[in-house]
Amino acid sequence: MKAIIRTALTLPALLLLTIAAASAQESVQVKDATGSCVIANITPEKAKETALFNAKIEALRMAGIPEQLLSEITQAGEMFTEASVSNVGGDVTNYKVTSEDIEVMQQGKAKVMVYKVVINATVVKYDKKADPTFQLQVDGIKSAYKEKELLSFTVTPHQNGYLRIFLFEEDGSGEQIYPDGTREPDMIFTQDGTIKFPLDGYYVLSKSDRTKAKEINSLLFLFFKDDIRFAESHITRQAVDSWKAKIPLDRRTQVFREFAIER
């Protein structure tokens, strides 16, 4: 990972895992859920991410998630992020891309390039709703940064809880930046207390591919009522999403932020 560099940062080889007591939740296997995205004013990587997101929405529909809830998601357009899928009462806990391709399609009088993704997925249907009082506020993240610029932000929980912060790059690779297991120990965050990050040292932003004029990175803030820890040594967007989706909806909340790193 080159998107964030911390002073004296040494990532642990393995993060401990504590599993919250899981409530009874129904799982449904879905095959051939399809999503697509027109490649227009976005990178192919971003088009693939959006097509994959749309395939997950289709998987939720095929698993029986109420159509009204799904229509509210799709109508939100660019304001909606993948991290919000679980708020509809279900989520994709695991998936496999069985097909992906870029197709040329006719749209009116013009031809457009469309990224198409097909997945097989496992969908969990939650038996409890999200707790509307269990919220996390994140402030201070800009939409774009210059390379080598410092990143900082604040978090304000509205109940006591445990925070996990993950950084992801365009290709889905990632790292857990809090807690990092060394200089920033895990702790319980108290209600309405505003904390500035990083707690120690600093975050310096740098593109992984210096030949690109711009890269899109994302931060996923997971806030839990229980001390739940990610255990896998290889951190990817898919792995974290699958892990998060298995945690009961009423025991967590999340905030998702994207930002660009530019020359």
N, C-alpha and C positions, 0 to 999 in steps of 0.2 A: 504493500500500500504506500502510495506516495502523496495521496491527497492531504493527509494530515501528518505533520512531523511534530513530535513533542520532545522537549528536552528531557534527557535521561529516561526515555520511554523504553521499557522492556516488557513485551507482552508475555503473559504466562503461557506455558505449554498447554495447560488445560484449565478451564474454569469449572468450579464445582457446580453441581446441579442439585437443587432442592425442588421437588415436585409438590405442587399444591394439590390438595385433595380434589380430585376431579369428580364432577357431578356426572350423572348418567347422561350421555349425549349420543344421539343417533349418527352413524356414519353411513354415507351413501357412495357407491362407486359409480362414476360417470365416465363414459367413453365418447371420444370424438367431439368434444366441445371446441367450437371454432371462434376465433376472434381475428379482427383485421384492423388495419390503420393505414390511411392514406399518407404517403411520404411527401409532405408538402411543408416547407419551412421548418423541418425538423430533421435530425440525423437519423440514419437507419437504425441506430441503437435505440433511440427514443421511440421510433415507430414500432420496433420489436417489443419494447416494454409495454407500450399502449395496447398492441395487439394481444399480448399475453394477458394483460389485465382484462381486456374484453372477453377473452376466452374463459377466464375465471368467472366472470359475470354470467356467461352462458352456462358454465358448469353449475353455478348456483341455481340458475333457472331450471336446468334439467333435473336438479336434485329436489326441486319442489319448494324453493324459497319463494314467498309470495311475490307475484308479478308487480304489485303496487310498490313494494319496497325497492325492487330492482329498477323500476322506471324512474324512481326518485334519484337513484345513483346516476344512471346514464344521462338524465337531464342536467345534472350538475356540471357536465363537461369537464373542462380543464381545471375547474376548482376542486374536483374530486381526485383523491389519490388512492392508490391501492391499499394504503394502511387503514382506510375506512371501511373496507369490505365487510368486516365482521360485525359492524353495527346493524346490519340487516337481519341478523339472527342466524347466520351461518358463515362458514369460511372454508377455504381450501386448505386442508392440512398437508396434502402432498399432491404432486402432479408430475407427469412425464410428457415432455413435448414429443409427439409422434410425427409431426410434420411441420415444417416452416419453409416459406418460399416468398419471393417477391414476384408479384404478378402485375401485368399491364392490363388495365381495365378501362372500358369506355365510361366516361362520366359526362353526360350531356354530349357536347360536340368535341370535348377534349379527352385525351387519353391520360390516365394517371397511374402512378406506380403504387401498389398496395402491398403492405407486409401482411402476410396471413400466417396464423399459428393455429395448430390443432393439438389438443392435449387430452390425455386421460387423467382423471383427477379423483381424489378422495375428498368428499365434502362432509364436514361435521355440521350438524344442525343443533344449535344451542337450545337448552331447555330453560335457560334463564336470560333475562334481558340485561343490558348494560346498566350499571349504577350511574344515573345522571349526576349524582353529587360527587362522584370520584373523578376529578378532572385534574389536568396538568396544564399550566400556562407556560408557553415558551416565547420569549421575546429577544429581539436583537439580532436575528439572522437576516441578512440582506439577500436579495435575489441574485446578486452578482458580486464577485470579488476579483481583484487583480492577483496574478500569481505572486506568491511570497507575502501576500497580505495576511494579517492576523485575523483569526476567527475567534469571536467570543459571543456568549449569549447568557441569558438568565432563565432559570426555571422557577416556577412558583406552584407548588402542589396545594390543592384545596382540601386534601385530607392527608394524614400520615401515610407513607408508603415507601417503596423501594424503587430506585430508578436504574434503568439500563439504557445506554445510548450507543447506537450502532451507526457507523458511517459506511455508505455504499457508493461504489463508482458505477459508471455506465454499464460495465460488463457484468455487474452483479456481485463482484468480489467485495469484501468488506472487512471491517475490524470493529471490535468493541472498544470504544474510547472511554467509556465509564461504566463500572469501575474498571481500571486497568490492571488491578491486582498488585500494583507496586506502590506508586506514590499517592494514589487516590484510593484509599480504602473504602470498602462498602459501608454504607450507613443508612439509617432510616431518615427520610426527609420529613420534616414536621409541617403541619398544616399552616398555610399562608406565609411561610418563611421563604423569602426570595434568595436564591443561591446563584452566584455568578460562576460561569465556567470559562476556562479551565480552573480547577481549584488550585492547581500548582503548575508552574511552567507556563507554556503558551502553545497555541495551535498555529502552525504556519501552513498555508495552503499552497499546494503545488500540483500541477497536472501530471498524470502518469505518462501521457504521451505528449512530449514537448512539441511535436510537429502540428498538433491541433491548435486552432485558434481559440477553441472553447471546449470545455468539458463540463458535463452535468454531474454533480454529486448530490447525495441525499443523506439526511440524518433522520433516523427513526428513534424516537423517544418512547420507551415502554415503561409504564409506571404500574407497579403491582401492589396489591394489598399484602401479599406474602413475599417472603424472601426466596424468590425463584431465580435460578441462575442458569445461564446458557452453558452447555457442557461440551459442545463440539469444538475441536481445535481448528477446523477449517470453516471459516465464517463466510457464508454467502447469503444473498438476499433470500433465495429459496429456502435455505436451511433455517434462517431466523423466522421467516414467515410461517413455515411449517411448525416450528416449535411454539411460536406465539399462538397459533390457531388452536392448539390443544389445551390452552389455559382457559378455564371458564370465563365467560364474557363478563360476569359480574365481579370478577377479581382483578380486572385490569382496565387501563385506558391507554391511549397512544396519541402521539403527535408526529406528523410527518412533514419534513421541510426539504425542498429542493433548492439548490443554488448552483450558479455557474462559476467556473474558474476561467478567467480570460487572460489573454496576454496583456 
